[in-house]
Amino acid sequence: MTNIPETGRTPRVQIRLVVIQVLVFSLLLTLGGRLWYLQIREGDEYAKEASGNHVQQVVQPAVRGSILDARGVPLADNETRLVVSASRTDLLQMKDDGKAVLGRLSRILGMSEKEIRNRIRLCDAKTSQPCWNGSPYQPIPITDEATPKQALQIRERAEDFPGITAEPEAVRRYPAPGESNTAQVLGYLSPVTDAEIQQAKDTDSPYLRSDQVGRSGLEREYDKELRGKAGVTRYDVDNLGRVIGSATSDAAQPGSNLVTSIDSRVQRVAEYELNTAMKKARKQFDKITGENYKADSGAVVVMEAKTGRIVAMASAPTYDPNTWVGGISAKDYKKLTGKNSDYPLLNRAIQGQSAPGSTFKVVSTAAAVEAGYPWDGGYPCTSSYTVGNQTFKNFEGENFGPISLGRALEVSCDTVFYGLADRQWKEDGGINPKKGQPKDYFYKAAHQFGLGKDTGVDLPNEVTGRIPDRAWKQSFWEANKEYWCKSGKKDGSYVEKIAYENCLEGNKMREGDSINYSIGQGDTLVTPIQEAMIYGALANGGTEYVPTIGKAIISADGKTVKEIKPKVKAKLPISKATVKGMDKALAGVITSGTAAWKFQGWPQDKIELHAKTGTAEVHGKQTTSWLATYSKDYTIVMTIAQAGTGSGASGEAVRNIYSALYGVQPDGSIDNKKALLTTPQRSLPKIEPDGSIRAPKIGTFDPKDL
């Protein structure tokens, strides 16, 4: 019998185990040595190679939402164009900085090499347009007007055009010339900057380097809603650009559509009438200067009286907003911003400020009533009003005898308001009032009417205007005292005498200051949108609404609707009886007052209009025309700089806008079929799930045909 060890292992099994142990030990030794070689001896080299692996992002820009009028007609939308772009990063890595590539590209596109280089250079303080003010690391558009043939040549000969792409892209489109322009209201786009990317990095709406950003108007005010969210596909790639990992992607989310209260038909009429009024004013003779009126700028606002929603807003001079699409040339940029441009980028409806003239008298009337002066008091309307050695004249020396406040508004009697303001100035203590003595009813009323501050309209860069009360005079005097005292002379020229007087008492409320202020002259400044807000409140019984253009934000698929409701700003500081008295007086301006000659034959019994004319004097320039009006539905304010009287320059144009709204014919009859907007638009346009919009076509509508 063979002896078997207690372990049960035979010599053969033991040999096998020893062999296996040797093999396992050898494998472990080999693996350990290899790990030592990779991690210790060659670790730095492999770490260097691995660092070349990175995540590459491919950005798919989101389609920007459309801006629509109240009926759904696009005011700003998108169209697909072939865009040729260049990568500065790729070009600068070439030995010749991409000169050869750009030379070949210039021959394909029919552009000079210099023009192409200018378009891809980076903007700075010393570089004029055209230049690129976006990120230097994203493709820079050279042209968005490439033909299919040009794009095909670039793509088929990719080896000749490294760093150059030719792809279809959605490009912003604004109304073509001849349609409703709306330029200053819409604004324009330009590439995002690195600074903006950093500022928005930790917000809920960060920027990508490919983004276009709204720079003015509604494009800027509602940029976050319109922009959408770009799609991003991420690839893990090695240092040779090879994909080494699976791709992950976030789909692009198109921007929402902004529905506005603008009616594109009324907008076209407003633009046409403003432009026509300015042309006609230039043919009129200014008796004071001996020259024709210059009528160099103007604005008109059409607003819903009961909501504050803007139906039309035009500013002149204007420009074609499509000029900015795809980058602006140096020549076009100079036209828009140069000294001789008349600055068409300004929206004069919210940024143009001037003395309001007699349209301000509704504020002075409210102040007088608040101060205790009776509505039906017999206030002397004389041809002039004298204070010391200074005489303030009534317009064209008119004399109506003792009249009420309502009649003073109707015939725009300056001397009535001179007397009221002067009397109140004296009761407030004159030029040296005691502390706490001045009531300043006339100045407080202006602030209560919302003047001296912005209206809150949903457009950027609105200006506040100015109410020259005691606080303003003190701060203005402190800022200018040194200059006035240095340049002023007691017996010098007119300007030097004014400087001398300002040096001595420019911080005090002088008698002449209050007298001029009462009729909207002197240092008082207002904007057309402020005037529209005030007269809209008179139209609806005393409620001021925040002027708004945005009406609703609707998602791209039409499923989510966020309405922008009208907001009450304030109640006018006047009683219902005073509102009623003003309403009657301002209706009289149309029938027998200062605007009657422009509204003869108007069907006042069917569509009652109210108005206040204004002719504001501006030192060194011709007078500014103002006309503020309202019906039960709408408020229309028009102003034209250096154009003469309110009714003379603006009366016909404003009447024509009302005629278009209500279908009033030249003979005074009403044709409802020709009425553009008898009552304000209430419903919102329908947006389908596929993004299409149910909207009427404007067709060949021409304001001249109305």
SEGUGU-198596 format. One record per residue (C-alpha): y, x, z. Coordinates in steps of 0.02 Angstrom, whole numbers, plus 50000, padded with zeros to 5 digits. Last residue first. Layout:
YXZ
...
//
This chain:
553344720247679
552974729647517
553964745047570
552784747147717
551364751047595
549554745847626
548434753347492
546804750747586
546904751047775
545034747847789
544464736947932
543404744748069
541624742748128
541214760348180
539644770348144
538924780548286
537094776148255
537104764748407
538554754748330
540364755748388
541294739148395
543194739548407
543974733848571
544754716648596
546554713348651
547694717348504
549484712248546
550174695948475
550964692848305
550264709548246
550414713048060
551204696748004
551034694147816
549874679147831
551004672047967
552434670147844
554014666247943
555654661047861
557244670847897
557744673247713
557164691447716
555424686147778
554814686847959
552964691147968
552954693848156
552564712448169
553294716948000
554914707648036
555014716148206
554894733048120
556204727747992
557414722848131
557204739948210
557624748448044
559134737448011
559884740548182
559574759348195
561074768148118
562424754748131
561714745948283
561694761448391
563254769548320
563334786348231
561884796848168
561984813648257
560314811048347
559324795448304
558614783848438
557464768948423
556744758048560
555584743348525
554854732448663
553544719648618
552804702848664
554194691648732
555424700848620
556284717348660
557654729248607
558424746248644
559534753648508
560244771148528
561254781648404
561824799148456
563614804248417
564044819648317
563954836648398
565034848948496
564944838948657
563764824048637
564434806348638
563164792448656
563264776348554
562154763048632
561594745748581
560704733548694
559504720648626
558584704348652
557544694948523
556974676948527
555644672948397
555734654348354
557534649848398
558114667448353
557514665648173
558554680748115
559874675647988
561134688748046
560264702448143
561254717848091
562984710148117
562404703148285
562034720148361
563664722048460
563684704248525
563594686848451
561774682548414
560834698648449
561934704648593
561834686848660
559964689148688
560454703948798
561594692648901
560264679348927
558964692148981
560224700749094
560564684249184
558704680449201
558364697749270
559804695449392
559114678549448
557374685949467
558114698649587
558344717049552
557544733349608
556344733649459
554534733349517
553574749449499
552224758949405
550954745349371
549434752349282
548654745449123
546754747849119
545874761949030
544184754748985
542614765249002
541284759548880
539524766748876
538284760748745
539304764348588
538164778448532
539564791248533
540154785248703
541704774248713
543314779248802
544554764848808
546404760748787
547234777848778
549054776048730
549834772148898
551584768748966
551494766349155
552044748449181
553704742649251
553724724749314
555364714749312
555154698549215
554104703849066
555524708348948
556584716949080
555084727849121
554864732248938
556714736948934
556414749749072
554804757049001
555544758148826
557054767448894
555924779848983
554904782348823
556504785448725
557024799548845
558474799948967
559874812149009
561424809449118
562634824049124
564144814549060
563834797848975
562734782949014
564124770149040
564224771549230
564024790549222
565714792949140
566594784249284
565554793049416
565934810249346
567774805949322
567954802549507
567144818949557
565474820649645
565604838049716
564544853349675
565664858449530
567134859649649
568004876349627
566884885049500
566674868849404
568554867249386
568694885049319
567234882449200
568044866649133
569674876149108
568764890149015
567924877648899
569584869148860
570434885848831
571344895148970
572654889849096
571554888849252
570304901449185
568414901149209
567274915349151
566874924149316
566954908749427
565884898749307
564574912649292
564404914949480
564344896149513
562944892649389
561354890949496
562264885049652
563214872249550
561624865349473
560824863749646
562334854549716
562554843349564
560714838449568
560784833549751
562384823549725
561684813349580
561624819149399
560084809149345
559084819549223
557694817649094
555924820249155
555064828949011
553304824648952
552254840148922
550554831848895
550244813848838
549534799848943
551224792648992
551624796049175
553424789949162
554154806949204
555564808449330
557464806949326
557364788449281
556094776649358
557204761249378
557294765149564
557974782349521
559334774449415
559724761849552
559964775949678
561304783649569
562354767849548
562114762549729
562744779349795
562884772649974
563974787450023
564424788350210
562974798150285
564044813650307
565844809850267
566364808750087
567454822250009
567674817549826
567864799049860
567234791450022
565864779749961
567134765749946
568094776549823
566564779649717
566174760949722
567884756649652
567704769749516
565984763549467
566564745449455
568154749849360
567284760949233
565934747649212
567204734449163
568104747249056
566574750648948
566364732948883
564684731848795
565044714748716
563444707148787
563344718348939
565134714148991
564734695748957
563324696549083
564394705649210
565684691849196
567344692949101
569224694749134
570114699648971
569144703648812
570074719348756
569344731048625
570104748348604
568784754448479
567554756748622
568544755648785
569594770748825
569584782148977
571324788949015
571614804449121
573264808449206
572794800049369
571394787849326
571744776449179
570604763149106
570784757448926
570704742348810
570484730548957
568924720949009
569504715149181
568064709049291
568064690549331
566574689049446
565074679349379
563744691649432
564544694949602
564814713049658
563774716349815
563184734249791
561504727649728
562424717649595
563374733249542
561784743749539
560884730949428
562354731349307
562384750349308
560534750749264
560764737949123
562244748549069
561134763149021
560934756348843
562814759848835
562594778448806
560864785448838
561374803848854
560004814248776
558184818948797
556864822348666
555204826748748
554354809648764
554854800848602
555474817448534
553704823748514
554144841748478
553034850248347
554374846248216
555524859848284
557094857648177
556254871348071
557764882648045
557484892948202
555624894648162
554224884948247
553444873048121
553984881447960
553584898348037
551814892748071
551644886747891
552144903847821
551074913347946
549564903047895
548684891048013
546834891348055
545404880547992
546334864348029
548104867748090
548974861547932
547954845547945
549264839848071
550514837047928
552274838147999
553644827548080
555534827648089
555564815148164
554524806848300
553504790948290
552624780948424
551724764748383
550784751548483
551014760048652
550264750448798
551484746148938
550514730348979
551684715248967
553004722548850
551774730248727
552674745648661
553454751248498
554314768248518
555484776248392
556104794048379
557484804148298
558054820648226
559334827948105
560444812948073
561774824447998
563124811247982
564274814247835
565834824247873
567614820447930
567134825248108
567854809548190
567684796848050
565854801148019
565414795247843
563724787447804
562504794747677
561584804447812
561334788147906
560374780947759
559124795347762
558914793847950
558614775047938
557314777847801
556354790547907
556364779048057
555854764147950
554404773547869
553754780448033
553844763448117
553014754747969
551614767547965
551334765748152
551304746748135
549874748548011
548974761748116
549014750648270
549064762348420
548244755348577
547004769648574
545104770448566
544474787748611
542714791548548
541524801548657
540954818948613
539254822548538
537894829548651
537034844848581
535204846848628
534744859448761
533474872148701
532094883348762
531264896048649
529594904348689
529564922948716
529524939348620
530714935248477
531124951348385
532924957448390
532474975748396
532954977048579
531754963248621
532094944648610
531904929948730
532674915348636
533884902048703
534434886748602
536114879348656
536844862548606
538704860148632
539334846848752
540614833648703
542384838348660
543194821048656
543014817148841
543584834248902
544984835248774
545774818648823
547544824948857
547364839548737
546814830248581
547934815948637
549474826548609
549434845448618
548264860348616
546554852048608
545194865248619
543924871248491
542324877848566
541254892048497
541474903048650
540764889248759
541884880348883
541394873449052
541554854749093
540914851849269
541954866649329
541364884049377
541744892649211
543304882549169
544544896149215
543454909949141
543264901048974
545124897348972
545534915848995
544314920548856
545244908948737
544624892748659
544934890648474
546314879048410
546524860248397
547964848348357
549074834748428
548734816148402
550404809348464
551444822848379
550564819948213
550504800848208
550524802048017
550064784347966
549534787047785
550624795047651
550054812647692
548204812247741
547714806147912
546854819548018
545174828147991
544314839848112
542904850248038
541034847148057
540144862447991
539144867147837
538704885747843
539244901647757
538984916847867
539624934647857
539074948547976
538084957147839
538714951947667
537844962547535
536124960347615
536444941647624
536554940447434
535804923047420
536854916847567
538514923347503
538214917447324
537654900347386
539244898147491
540334902447341
539414890147228
539474876347359
541374878647366
542224885947518
543654875947593
543394879547778
544034897247762
543974913247865
543204905748021
542884918548160
541094920048221
541074922348411
541304938748505
543194940648485
543454924548585
544844913448519
546634917548473
546254923148295
547704928148186
548814920348054
550064920948130
551084935148204
550394949348309
551534957448438
551144946148586
549294945948545
548144937348422
546544945748365
546244950248184
545034939048088
546314929247986
547374944547950
545874953747882
545514939547761
547314939147701
547314957947677
545714957047575
546564944947458
545724928247431
544724922447279
543234918247389
541944929047300
543154943347264
543774943247443
541984943747507
541594959747410
543114968147487
542694961047658
540974969247649
541694985847591
542974985947733
541704981447866
542344993647995
542005007947873
540545014947971
539924997548018
539864992248200
541604984648183
540944972148055
539534965948166
540654963048318
542024955248211
540784942048152
541464933247998
541494914847951
541384904747790
541444885947823
540744873247701
541474856747754
540804841247841
542144828847895
542744824048066
543884811048146
545714808648190
546684792448168
545104782848127
545314763848108
544424755448254
545594740548273
546614748148417
546744764848327
545354777548339
545224795548397
543514802148349
542344812048460
542014830348425
540294834548355
539494846948474
539334864848415
537554871648398
537514888148492
536134900948470
535844910848628
534894927348637
534034931948800
533704950348827
532474964448802
533354981148782
533154984148968
531294985648938
531565001548838
532575009848975
531315004549107
529965012348998
530885028948993
531305029049179
529505025349229
528705039249125
528165050549272
528225037649410
527855020249346
526885023449188
525985039449238
525645033649417
524965017249348
523855026849229
523215037949368
522845022849476
521915014549334
520885030349299
520465032549484
519995014349499
518895015749346
518075031649411
517745023649581
516965008549496
515875019749388
515315030449535
514915015149637
513905008049493
512915024149477
512565024449664
511995006449658
510805010049514
510055024849608
509775013849760
508915000849655
507715013849583
507365020949757
506855003449813
507994993349922
507244980950047
508334987550186
506784990550294
506145003350169
504574998750067
502955009150093
501735006549952
500005000050000
//
